[in-house]
């Protein structure tokens, strides 16, 4: 939750008028590198959504996350809709393991009945852009894809791109905020 990228993205969203509630998965809180089992991670997502709804009862509620957080949010929504959530935002959806392109991790997305925003970099080793486009197209009007040219899974861009990581963060915040509005 204190990762510089997540803190900067949250600050960028807040600057655009979007209230943000960040939370940690138990494995991160414990300092472990091994991710929580899906049931534990999805319970953390549900607890965070419930807390956001309690703290901000009059605001439109969106859920999502970066990489694993986005995937666990989508799985929680597929298992049982998250109360009050109007849409999901995925920041670098991890479509497949590095070096093993596939769409198995996206099959549950077809069950979702809320709008989804995918923010993906063109150099993301965990999300072959051609496959991401296929997944988004199959979801039809429920899904929107925003491609960040030159960004990797961490949304870093090469110096030779002429852009900075800060500019990419600003683009992500603006895109997500506009989509939520």
Residue, then its C-alpha position, 0 to 999 in steps of 0.5 A: x500500500x505504501x509502494x511509491x507507484x501506488x501512493x503516486x497513483x492514489x495522489x493523482x486520482x485524489x487530485x482529480x477528485x477521486x477519493x481513494x482507499x488503499x489497503x494491504x493483502x495479508x501476505x504483504x502486511x506480513x512481509x511475505x513474498x508468497x501471495x495469499x491464496x485466492x480465498x484470503x485475497x478475495x476476502x481482503x478485497x471484500x473487506x476493503x470494499x465494505x470499508x470504502x462503502x462505509x466511509x464514503x456512502x454517498x460516493x460512486x464506488x469502484x474497485x480494482x488494483x494493480x496486477x495481483x490486486x486487480x485480478x483478485x478484485x475481478x475474481x471476488x466480483x465474479x464469485x459474488x458481486x461486490x456490494x455497490x461497486x459500479x465498475x472495476x479498474x485494472x492497472x496492469x492486469x496480469x493476463x499470464x505468467x511471464x513468457x507463457x502467453x495465454x488467456x486462462x486468467x481472464x476466463x472469469x471476466x465473462x461473468x462480470x456484469x459491471x464496466x471494466x477499465x484495463x490500463x495496460x502497457x505495450x511492454x508488459x511481459x505479463x499481458x501480451x497486448x494482442x491477447x489483452x485486445x482479444x479479451x477486451x473485445x470479447x467483453x464488448x461494451x463492458x470493457x475499455x482498454x487504454x494502452x500506455x505506449x512503451x510502458x512495462x508491467x510496472x508502468x516504467x518507460x524507457x528514457x528514449x521514449x521521451x516520456x517520464x514515469x511521472x507523465x505515465x502516472x498522470x496519464x493513468x490517473x487522468x484516464x481512470x478518473x475520466x472513465x469513472x466520471 
